[in-house]
Amino acid sequence: MLQNNPELKSKIDQLWNKFWSGGISNPLTAIEQITYLLFMKRLDELDLKRQSDAKWTEEHYTSKFDGHWVPPEYRARREERDTDADWVKKLEDEKKYQIKKCTLRWSEFRSMQAEDMLQHVHGKVFPFLKELNGAESNFTHHMKNAVFVIPKPALLVEAVKTIDEIFAVMERDSQDNGQAFQDIQGDVYEFLLSEIATAGKNGQFRTPRHIIKLVADLAQPQLGHKIADPACGSGGFLLGAYQYVVTQLAKNEAQKNKTELKLIPDEDGFTRTSVAAALTDKAQAILSASLWGYDIDSTMVRLGLMNLMMHGIDEPNIDYKDTLSKSYNQEAEYDVIMANPPFTGSIDKGDINEDLKLATTKTELLFVENIYRLLKKGGTGAVIVPQGVLFGSGKAFKDLRKLLVDRCDLKAVITLPSGVFKPYAGVSTAILLFTKVWGPKDKIDKPATEHVWFYEMISDGYSLDDRRTKQEGYGDLQDIIAKYHARDVQKDTDRTAKCFMVPYSEIVDEKNDYDLSLSRYKEDVFEEVHYDAPSLILDHLIQAEVGDVDKAKLAIVKSGIVHELLELKEMVE
């Protein structure tokens, strides 16, 4: 994680300070402008790499910077009254304003003089960026209202220089520590996003990358699955699913060809590769088309789109939508949903989708019900919730738990320690894993859940304070994955252990009444401790002070405290 790379953290701090002193003090505006620059840089690097890979593999690749481009204000527009001659004249005039796309690369403009660079990026590079995927693309649609607002040439020059330095540190860290460049970039994003002053309002917290990987290893999305996050933010869970699928495909291909795939576990014990170049064009197309994300913050939609595009997904399916509202009518659409929806938020009661039946405006409840609604039968939900969802006494809380236990096969409840989301929040959370068995209108023949597997995570491999320093080992991360996938074989019954099974009958009985809190079922073990007699304890204290009991009696006049201890000993005896 970024906390363990002080050089990288320092560079990002410098970048923030430069934006602040350069006149952009709104953190949300700053993060958006920084992301545009990061995107320009990464786009250039990815394009050059793909060109190099294409030469090596002898595959065809058309660079995004091949050919010419005309800024929108100079493009020929054919009016109804134009004659053919008028139209030809307009096209000839348009050619005067053609720009070689190669001049729009980061590597081309980074060495320009300050004034020239600002004019070039503002008037040419950024407009080109907004239209990168064509006029009809989802990316262009959401970039339509995006504005490049860096006001000073000096600020742009300093920002470009610092971003070059950040990428150099990331590349070196990737090579030295065997961590995927994508993961380091994800940590950079996470740190940048943590600086937004509004982070934490409406329960919007960034999910640590190792928790996203844990959820992906538990949910196990596959190629061909339609995967979604109904509150995707900057796209972390979609990237996590993408990475997981690519890694499994690479492993399968290596096994099929009987070749060795050298994947070094990262600092959290996960093996990942983001090298989608090894995939066939068909597999890449299927995977890119299978990831869907939605968010109600237009800035986060843009950040999510650019984030996925920087990781090789050319046309991400991220859209601006309120998935809890009446305007969003999808149902039984997805095979896998991985999400960390907003906590503690509320929405307008009048705009809640009528298909959501819980009588509440609490988003932490409505999102889980909505995930159930959006899943196909047999689909898997993996969602992070505040632990209050597990035991809340209100009717809506209980109704949601009944839904998860009766209409779904609730496979696991994994409680996380409260420090996992620091420094954003100290809220205690849990991961719910379930499979949709019965639809909302189905008559239930029998409850879908047979037993629920509980696991109490004590450590995620990092300190649980605001610093979140990496600790030795992986914490409970890899143990959770191994034991979850072996739960049906091992049938854990020891209620004093970290993990154990609880049968459906016990969860729904009158005493527990659908309570899903781990503490309800865990048995605490109290070790019997034997203490010495008080007089013997006092002897030990005296010996520690002056040597042994006999000498202590001779030292009474030298030590007031020993005198008092001896008097106390006599009283006890």
Solvent accessible surface area in square Angstrom, and as a share of the most:
residue,aa,sasa,rsa
1,M,23,0.10
2,L,8,0.04
3,Q,61,0.27
4,N,61,0.31
5,N,22,0.11
6,P,101,0.63
7,E,79,0.35
8,L,2,0.01
9,K,72,0.30
10,S,50,0.32
11,K,39,0.16
12,I,1,0.00
13,D,49,0.26
14,Q,67,0.30
15,L,1,0.01
16,W,31,0.11
17,N,97,0.50
18,K,52,0.22
19,F,0,0.00
20,W,167,0.58
21,S,90,0.58
22,G,8,0.08
23,G,58,0.56
24,I,13,0.07
25,S,59,0.38
26,N,83,0.43
27,P,32,0.20
28,L,54,0.27
29,T,44,0.26
30,A,1,0.01
31,I,0,0.00
32,E,20,0.09
33,Q,4,0.02
34,I,0,0.00
35,T,0,0.00
36,Y,0,0.00
37,L,0,0.00
38,L,7,0.03
39,F,1,0.01
40,M,7,0.03
41,K,24,0.10
42,R,34,0.12
43,L,17,0.08
44,D,4,0.02
45,E,58,0.26
46,L,27,0.13
47,D,3,0.02
48,L,85,0.42
49,K,111,0.47
50,R,65,0.24
51,Q,51,0.23
52,S,66,0.42
53,D,47,0.25
54,A,14,0.11
55,K,165,0.70
56,W,222,0.78
57,T,72,0.42
58,E,161,0.72
59,E,113,0.51
60,H,168,0.75
61,Y,60,0.23
62,T,84,0.49
63,S,7,0.04
64,K,54,0.23
65,F,10,0.04
66,D,80,0.41
67,G,48,0.46
68,H,100,0.44
69,W,23,0.08
70,V,16,0.09
71,P,6,0.04
72,P,41,0.26
73,E,112,0.50
74,Y,96,0.36
75,R,78,0.29
76,A,23,0.18
77,R,135,0.49
78,R,122,0.44
79,E,74,0.33
80,E,185,0.83
81,R,203,0.74
82,D,24,0.12
83,T,78,0.46
84,D,104,0.54
85,A,74,0.58
86,D,63,0.33
87,W,61,0.21
88,V,77,0.44
89,K,113,0.48
90,K,65,0.27
91,L,67,0.33
92,E,95,0.42
93,D,43,0.23
94,E,34,0.15
95,K,130,0.55
96,K,150,0.64
97,Y,97,0.37
98,Q,76,0.34
99,I,21,0.11
100,K,120,0.51
101,K,45,0.19
102,C,59,0.35
103,T,45,0.26
104,L,4,0.02
105,R,22,0.08
106,W,4,0.01
107,S,56,0.36
108,E,90,0.40
109,F,0,0.00
110,R,115,0.42
111,S,88,0.57
112,M,65,0.29
113,Q,138,0.61
114,A,35,0.27
115,E,105,0.47
116,D,80,0.41
117,M,2,0.01
118,L,25,0.13
119,Q,127,0.56
120,H,19,0.08
121,V,0,0.00
122,H,95,0.43
123,G,33,0.32
124,K,78,0.33
125,V,4,0.02
126,F,8,0.03
127,P,29,0.18
128,F,12,0.05
129,L,3,0.02
130,K,44,0.19
131,E,47,0.21
132,L,25,0.12
133,N,36,0.19
134,G,34,0.33
135,A,85,0.66
136,E,169,0.76
137,S,13,0.08
138,N,41,0.21
139,F,0,0.00
140,T,20,0.12
141,H,120,0.54
142,H,22,0.10
143,M,0,0.00
144,K,148,0.63
145,N,123,0.63
146,A,4,0.03
147,V,90,0.52
148,F,6,0.03
149,V,61,0.35
150,I,5,0.02
151,P,72,0.45
152,K,100,0.42
153,P,30,0.19
154,A,67,0.52
155,L,10,0.05
156,L,0,0.00
157,V,46,0.26
158,E,66,0.29
159,A,0,0.00
160,V,4,0.02
161,K,115,0.49
162,T,0,0.00
163,I,0,0.00
164,D,23,0.12
165,E,53,0.24
166,I,1,0.01
167,F,7,0.03
168,A,55,0.42
169,V,7,0.04
170,M,1,0.01
171,E,78,0.35
172,R,109,0.40
173,D,23,0.12
174,S,19,0.12
175,Q,133,0.59
176,D,105,0.55
177,N,98,0.50
178,G,32,0.30
179,Q,26,0.11
180,A,29,0.23
181,F,28,0.12
182,Q,14,0.06
183,D,10,0.05
184,I,4,0.02
185,Q,5,0.02
186,G,4,0.03
187,D,10,0.05
188,V,2,0.01
189,Y,1,0.00
190,E,13,0.06
191,F,31,0.13
192,L,1,0.01
193,L,1,0.00
194,S,29,0.18
195,E,73,0.33
196,I,13,0.07
197,A,77,0.59
198,T,69,0.40
199,A,32,0.25
200,G,25,0.24
201,K,130,0.55
202,N,100,0.52
203,G,5,0.05
204,Q,56,0.25
205,F,30,0.13
206,R,33,0.12
207,T,11,0.07
208,P,4,0.03
209,R,36,0.13
210,H,3,0.01
211,I,0,0.00
212,I,3,0.01
213,K,10,0.04
214,L,0,0.00
215,V,0,0.00
216,A,0,0.00
217,D,23,0.12
218,L,6,0.03
219,A,11,0.09
220,Q,75,0.33
221,P,0,0.00
222,Q,79,0.35
223,L,58,0.29
224,G,53,0.50
225,H,58,0.26
226,K,50,0.21
227,I,2,0.01
228,A,2,0.01
229,D,2,0.01
230,P,4,0.02
231,A,19,0.14
232,C,8,0.05
233,G,9,0.08
234,S,7,0.05
235,G,0,0.00
236,G,9,0.09
237,F,11,0.04
238,L,1,0.01
239,L,8,0.04
240,G,3,0.03
241,A,0,0.00
242,Y,0,0.00
243,Q,7,0.03
244,Y,11,0.04
245,V,1,0.01
246,V,1,0.00
247,T,0,0.00
248,Q,44,0.20
249,L,40,0.20
250,A,15,0.11
251,K,76,0.32
252,N,84,0.43
253,E,84,0.38
254,A,13,0.10
255,Q,142,0.63
256,K,157,0.67
257,N,79,0.41
258,K,189,0.80
259,T,83,0.48
260,E,140,0.63
261,L,69,0.34
262,K,161,0.68
263,L,42,0.21
264,I,124,0.63
265,P,69,0.44
266,D,17,0.09
267,E,59,0.26
268,D,8,0.04
269,G,13,0.13
270,F,4,0.02
271,T,33,0.19
272,R,25,0.09
273,T,17,0.10
274,S,31,0.20
275,V,88,0.51
276,A,18,0.14
277,A,75,0.58
278,A,74,0.57
279,L,26,0.13
280,T,90,0.53
281,D,124,0.64
282,K,154,0.65
283,A,14,0.11
284,Q,42,0.19
285,A,61,0.47
286,I,67,0.34
287,L,1,0.00
288,S,21,0.13
289,A,61,0.47
290,S,9,0.06
291,L,1,0.01
292,W,74,0.26
293,G,0,0.00
294,Y,7,0.03
295,D,16,0.08
296,I,96,0.49
297,D,42,0.22
298,S,53,0.34
299,T,14,0.08
300,M,12,0.05
301,V,0,0.00
302,R,26,0.09
303,L,0,0.00
304,G,0,0.00
305,L,0,0.00
306,M,0,0.00
307,N,0,0.00
308,L,0,0.00
309,M,14,0.06
310,M,1,0.01
311,H,13,0.06
312,G,12,0.12
313,I,1,0.00
314,D,66,0.34
315,E,68,0.30
316,P,1,0.00
317,N,32,0.16
318,I,0,0.00
319,D,40,0.21
320,Y,115,0.44
321,K,83,0.35
322,D,44,0.23
323,T,1,0.01
324,L,2,0.01
325,S,4,0.03
326,K,101,0.43
327,S,99,0.64
328,Y,6,0.02
329,N,124,0.64
330,Q,46,0.21
331,E,74,0.33
332,A,51,0.40
333,E,53,0.24
334,Y,0,0.00
335,D,33,0.17
336,V,3,0.02
337,I,0,0.00
338,M,1,0.01
339,A,0,0.00
340,N,20,0.10
341,P,3,0.02
342,P,26,0.16
343,F,3,0.01
344,T,105,0.61
345,G,8,0.08
346,S,82,0.53
347,I,45,0.23
348,D,101,0.53
349,K,158,0.67
350,G,50,0.48
351,D,61,0.31
352,I,21,0.10
353,N,8,0.04
354,E,127,0.57
355,D,67,0.34
356,L,11,0.05
357,K,157,0.67
358,L,19,0.09
359,A,94,0.73
360,T,23,0.14
361,T,42,0.24
362,K,88,0.37
363,T,8,0.04
364,E,16,0.07
365,L,1,0.00
366,L,0,0.00
367,F,15,0.06
368,V,0,0.00
369,E,14,0.06
370,N,0,0.00
371,I,0,0.00
372,Y,5,0.02
373,R,4,0.02
374,L,1,0.01
375,L,0,0.00
376,K,76,0.32
377,K,125,0.53
378,G,55,0.53
379,G,4,0.04
380,T,27,0.16
381,G,0,0.00
382,A,1,0.01
383,V,0,0.00
384,I,1,0.00
385,V,1,0.00
386,P,13,0.08
387,Q,41,0.18
388,G,30,0.29
389,V,1,0.01
390,L,2,0.01
391,F,108,0.45
392,G,12,0.11
393,S,117,0.75
394,G,34,0.33
395,K,157,0.66
396,A,13,0.10
397,F,33,0.14
398,K,65,0.27
399,D,45,0.24
400,L,0,0.00
401,R,11,0.04
402,K,78,0.33
403,L,28,0.14
404,L,1,0.00
405,V,0,0.00
406,D,21,0.11
407,R,52,0.19
408,C,0,0.00
409,D,36,0.19
410,L,0,0.00
411,K,50,0.21
412,A,0,0.00
413,V,0,0.00
414,I,0,0.00
415,T,12,0.07
416,L,4,0.02
417,P,23,0.14
418,S,50,0.32
419,G,2,0.02
420,V,0,0.00
421,F,1,0.00
422,K,63,0.27
423,P,73,0.46
424,Y,44,0.17
425,A,20,0.16
426,G,42,0.40
427,V,45,0.26
428,S,43,0.28
429,T,0,0.00
430,A,0,0.00
431,I,0,0.00
432,L,1,0.00
433,L,1,0.00
434,F,0,0.00
435,T,21,0.12
436,K,4,0.02
437,V,58,0.33
438,W,50,0.18
439,G,5,0.05
440,P,62,0.39
441,K,192,0.81
442,D,40,0.21
443,K,178,0.75
444,I,54,0.28
445,D,119,0.61
446,K,137,0.58
447,P,49,0.31
448,A,19,0.15
449,T,3,0.02
450,E,119,0.53
451,H,46,0.21
452,V,0,0.00
453,W,0,0.00
454,F,0,0.00
455,Y,0,0.00
456,E,48,0.22
457,M,5,0.02
458,I,95,0.48
459,S,36,0.23
460,D,0,0.00
461,G,1,0.01
462,Y,3,0.01
463,S,23,0.15
464,L,68,0.34
465,D,68,0.35
466,D,90,0.47
467,R,180,0.66
468,R,2,0.01
469,T,59,0.34
470,K,43,0.18
471,Q,82,0.36
472,E,181,0.81
473,G,42,0.40
474,Y,89,0.34
475,G,38,0.36
476,D,9,0.05
477,L,0,0.00
478,Q,53,0.23
479,D,46,0.24
480,I,0,0.00
481,I,21,0.11
482,A,63,0.49
483,K,67,0.28
484,Y,10,0.04
485,H,77,0.34
486,A,28,0.21
487,R,28,0.10
488,D,78,0.40
489,V,129,0.74
490,Q,101,0.45
491,K,100,0.42
492,D,28,0.15
493,T,109,0.63
494,D,81,0.42
495,R,42,0.15
496,T,54,0.32
497,A,39,0.30
498,K,76,0.32
499,C,7,0.04
500,F,0,0.00
501,M,18,0.08
502,V,0,0.00
503,P,59,0.37
504,Y,44,0.17
505,S,75,0.48
506,E,44,0.20
507,I,0,0.00
508,V,40,0.23
509,D,52,0.27
510,E,170,0.76
511,K,149,0.63
512,N,5,0.03
513,D,60,0.31
514,Y,23,0.09
515,D,13,0.07
516,L,1,0.00
517,S,14,0.09
518,L,12,0.06
519,S,91,0.59
520,R,112,0.41
521,Y,6,0.02
522,K,50,0.21
523,E,98,0.44
524,D,102,0.53
525,V,99,0.57
526,F,180,0.75
527,E,148,0.66
528,E,143,0.64
529,V,92,0.53
530,H,154,0.69
531,Y,178,0.68
532,D,73,0.38
533,A,58,0.45
534,P,81,0.51
535,S,27,0.17
536,L,76,0.38
537,I,73,0.37
538,L,14,0.07
539,D,25,0.13
540,H,91,0.41
541,L,89,0.44
542,I,0,0.00
543,Q,75,0.33
544,A,89,0.69
545,E,90,0.40
546,V,47,0.27
547,G,45,0.43
548,D,58,0.30
549,V,33,0.19
550,D,105,0.54
551,K,126,0.54
552,A,0,0.00
553,K,118,0.50
554,L,150,0.75
555,A,15,0.12
556,I,54,0.27
557,V,140,0.81
558,K,172,0.73
559,S,20,0.13
560,G,53,0.51
561,I,100,0.51
562,V,0,0.00
563,H,74,0.33
564,E,112,0.50
565,L,27,0.13
566,L,14,0.07
567,E,84,0.38
568,L,83,0.41
569,K,27,0.11
570,E,126,0.57
571,M,157,0.70
572,V,68,0.39
573,E,134,0.60
